[in-house]
Amino acid sequence: MRLKERWLLVLLLLTSVSFGSIAQNKKRDKHKNGVVEQNLAVPSGALNFDADQYRSDLEKATDALIFKDGLDLKKRLSLVSENSDAFIWAPTHVMVEVAEKVLIDSIWITAHEYYGRWDSHKINSYDFDPREFKDTIPVTLYNSYYGSGWSAPLENTKINSDFGRRRYRWHHGIDLKLKTGDPIRSAFDGIVRITSYERYGYGHYVVIRHRNGLETIYGHLSKKQVKVGQEIRAGDIIGLGGSTGRSTGPHLHFEIRYQGLSINPTEIFDFEIGRIKSPIYTITAQSFDHEIKMREAVYHRIRSGDNLSVIARRYGVRVSQITRLNGISTRTILRIGRRLQIQ
């Protein structure tokens, strides 16, 4: 046999041994792998991904939540927030009690650091100062591979009123045209944090905390069809459109918030075509420029016919805020020409 032919034979034998070894390993791994690892994929951009180590880390994280005593839910983070490339959502099966004795999976408290606060009455309970925010945070809005989707809040997404300043106050969302009774849908997967009613504000409204770290608000509903603590998927109907609260006609008031502060929804959705712009949205300091401007002191000079309720409604604030800032009470006589600090 020629030397060249011998080398070819040796190469073929080595190749067959390698493929056989790989096939055996795959067969063994198929029986060893748990449900979690079978659903894992290499995060984009990760060249050296160790699936065994990733599974081990995930198990340690959830085991700590299940078995350790003295758990601090405000400080314990899950792999959801630690790995921005992945979109693993691993329920802990540990139920924690939140408002009104509602039980929810603790993942809704620990998935993101600021989610450690749960308030089923106050929309912004996070005490987040945008002037101190210097980070750049990429938010994975959805990932179809991991079963997380998105939905436009309405079938028809024509904007009636934009995000921005309205005379003396800021309009924190957008208004979408609808007919009373039109179904309103959740924009992303999440859990209902608030269902409430404001006579001089949102009317009937729902606040949803999402897997991706954002929260959305749906206002002026004619009917709410969800309850606090209810887990929902993107596209689920959460209520029916209407014109309740401070409204001049049927529409949906839609807001997107991060740590209680509003983000312009048009940065995330293209409402002209009713689609999301990108699977990832990057939060920067510029995302909250409007919030910083709002925090600059605002004053009102009292005119004939003014009272605290009229002034409060004009600026979209509470009477208690005006009395506190000015050291007065609801019985104080308001003299024409006096300046009142509003915020």
N, C-alpha and C positions, 0 to 999 in steps of 0.2 A: 504494500500500500504506500502510495506516495506521501511525502511529508506534508504537503498541502492538504491532502485528503484527511490525514490523521488529525490535523489541527481543526478542520471543519467538524469532524466527528466529536472531538472533545468539547467544542463550543456548543454543539447541539445538546450534548448530555448535560452540560452545566445549565443551559437555559431551561431544559425540562425540569431539572431539580428545583430551580428557583421558582418557576411557576407552580410546581406542586406544593412547595412550602408555603407560598402565598395563599393558595387555595385552601390548604389545611388551616392556616391561621384565620382566614375569613370565616371558615366553617365553625371553628372554635369560638371566635368572637361573636358570631351570631347568637350563640346560646348564652354567652356570658353577659352581653350587653343588656342593660335595663331599659325601661321605657324612656327614661330621660335622655340617655346617650344616643338611642336610636333617632331621637328627634333633634339632636345637636348637629350643627353644620359649622364648617370653618368660617369664622367671622371674616368679612371682607378685609383684605390687607394683611391678614395674619399668616405668615409663611410657615412658622413653626408652631402649629396648634397641637397640643397634647390633649387628646380627647379623654384619656383616663384621668389625667390630673384635673381637667375641667369638671368631670363628673364627680370626682372626689371633693373638690371645692364646693360644688353645688350641694352635695349631700351634707357636708359639714355645716354649711350655712343654714340649711333647713333643720338639721338635727339640733343645732344650737337653739333655734327658736322653739323646737318641740320639747326638748328635755332639760334645758338649763333653767335653774331657778333665778329669780331676781332679774328677769329680762327687762332691759330699758328699751322700750319700743321707739323712743325718740332718737336714740343713737344708733341702733342696730340697722345696718343697711344690707340689702340683698344684692345678688349679682346683677340684678336688673340695672341698678344705677352705677355699679362699679365697672361694668363693661359696656361702653357706649356703642360698640360694634354689634353686640348680640341683642336679641329681643326675647330672651327666655323669660317666661312668666311662670314661676314655680309657687303655687299656693302652699302655705305652710300647714294648713288644716288645724291651725290654732285659732280658736275663735276669741276675739276680744270684744269687750262691751264698750260701745260708744254711746252717743246721746240717746235718751229715752229707752235705755236698756236694749238697744239694737245690737245684735251680734254680727260681726263681720270677720272675715279672714284677716289675720294680722298683716298679710302682705300689703294690704291697702294702707297700712300705717308705716311700714318699714321700707317700701319699695323706693321711695325718694326721701331724702333727709327732711324736707319741710313737711312731708305728709304726716310727720309725727303729731301734728296738730289736727284734730278733728272737731269741727264745730258745725252742728246742724242748723244753726240760726244765722250766723254772721258770715257773709260772703268773704270778706277779707279779714281773716283773723291771724295773719302770719307776721305782722310787724316787720315787713321787709322794706328797707330803705334803699330805693334805687340809686341814690347818690353814692352809695358804698359799693355798688355792683361794678366790678371791673373784668369779669370773666367773659369767656366765649364758650357757650354750651351748645353742642349739637344735639338736637332732640329728634330721635327716631319716631316719627309720627305714626307710622304703621309698617308692618313687614308681613306680606302675604305668605312668605315661606313658613313663618311661625304661627300662622292662623290669625293674625291681627290685621284688621282692615280699616277702612274709613268710609264715611258717607256724607253727602251734602245734607244739611239740616232740613232742606225742603226740596221737593221735586223741581219746582221752578225757583230760581235764585236771583230774581231781579231786585236790585238794591233801590230802596226808597230814600234812605238817608245814610250818609257816610259816617265813618269813624272820624271824630275830631271835635273841635270847639263848637258849642251852641250858645251863642250870646254869653251868658254869665257862667256857664258850666261846661263840663266836658262830656261828650257822648262817647261812652266807653266801648261801644259795639257798632254794629251796622243793623239797619232795619230792612227786612226782606218782605216784599209784598206777598200777601196770601189772601185766601178766602177763609172766613170763620169755619172751623171744622177741618181744615187741611191737616194731615198728619205731620207731626214734627219728629224728626229722627235724631238719634245720638250721633255725633260726628265721629267718635272713636269708641273703642271698648272702654268700659269703666264701671264705676259704682256711684249710685246716687248719694250725694252728701246733703243736699237741702231740697226740700219741697215746701214752698211757703207762698205767702200772699202779701203784697204791699199795695195799699190803696193809692198812694201818691207816687208810686214808682213802677216796679216791674209787673204789678198785678200778680196773677198766678205765674210762678216761675219755678224752674228746676235748675239745680247746680250739679254737674257731674264731674267727679274726679276720675282722671284717665290713667291708664297704664303708662302712657308716655311722659307723664310728669306735668301735663297741662290740666286745666279745668275749663269747662265751658258752661255758659249760662244761656237759658232759653226763657225769654220773658213775654208777658202779655198773653199767656195761654188762656183759652176758654175752658180747658180741662186738663188736669194732670193725671197721667195714667201709670205713674211709678211711685214707689215709696222709698224712704231713706233706708240705705243699706242694701238695696236691690242691685245685683250685678247685671249689667246689660252689655250687649255687643253693638258694634258700629252698625247703624241702620235700623236698630230697634226703635219702635214708636214709643216716645216718652210722654206725649200729650197731643192736644189739638190746638191749632192756631186760633187766635182771637184778638180782642181789643180791651183787655182788662187793665186796671191800674191807670197810670198816666199815659193815655193813648188817645189819639184823635181819629183812629181808624184801624181796621184789621191789619196786623203785621207781626212779624217775629223779630224781637230784639235779640240778637245773637252776639255773645261775647266769648273771647278766648283770653284766659288769664294764666299767669305764671307767678307763683307765690303771692297771689291775690292782686297782682297788678295787670292791667289790661294790655293786650297786644292787638294791633290792627289785624282783624281777621283776613283782610285782603292780602296780607303778606303770606298767608298760608293757603287760602282758597282763591281760585279764579272764579268769581261768581257769575261772570258773563257766560261761561260755558258749564258752570256747575261742577267743576273738578278741582281736586287738590293739586297744588303746583309741584310738590316734590315730596318724596318720602322722608326727607330730613329738613328740619327748620333750625337755623342757628340763632340762638338768643345772644345778643350783645348789649352793651351799655346803651347803645342808640335805640334799642327796642323800647326803652322807658324814658326817652327824652321828654315826652309829653307829661309823664307823671312828675318829673322834676319841676317843669314849668308850673304845673298845677299847685305845687307845694309852696310856691312863692306867695307871700301874704296878699290877700285880696280884701279890699275894704268897700263898704257901701255907705253912701251919705243918705241919711233919712230924709224922706220927702213926705208931703202931705198924703195921708191915707195909708202909710206904711204901718205894719205891725210885724211882730216876730215871725208869725206863721207865713205871711205874704213874702217876707224877705227870704226865709228859709226855702220856700218852694221855688223862688226865682233862681236861687243859686244851687238848688239840688242838695241842700245840707239839712241837718236836723236843728231844731230850735235849741236843743241842749248844747250843741256845739257853739252857737252864737253867744248864748248866755255864759258859757264857760270861758270863752276867749275874751269876753269883755267885762267879766266880773259883775254881771247883772243878773236879775231874776226875771221871771215871766211877768212880774207885777211892776217892773221898772217902767216909768213913763219915758217914752221915746220922743225926744225933742227934735224938731225939724232942724236939719243942718248938722246934727251930730254924726260922726263917723263911727261905724261899727266894723270890727274886724270879722270877716266871714270865714277865712281859713288862713 
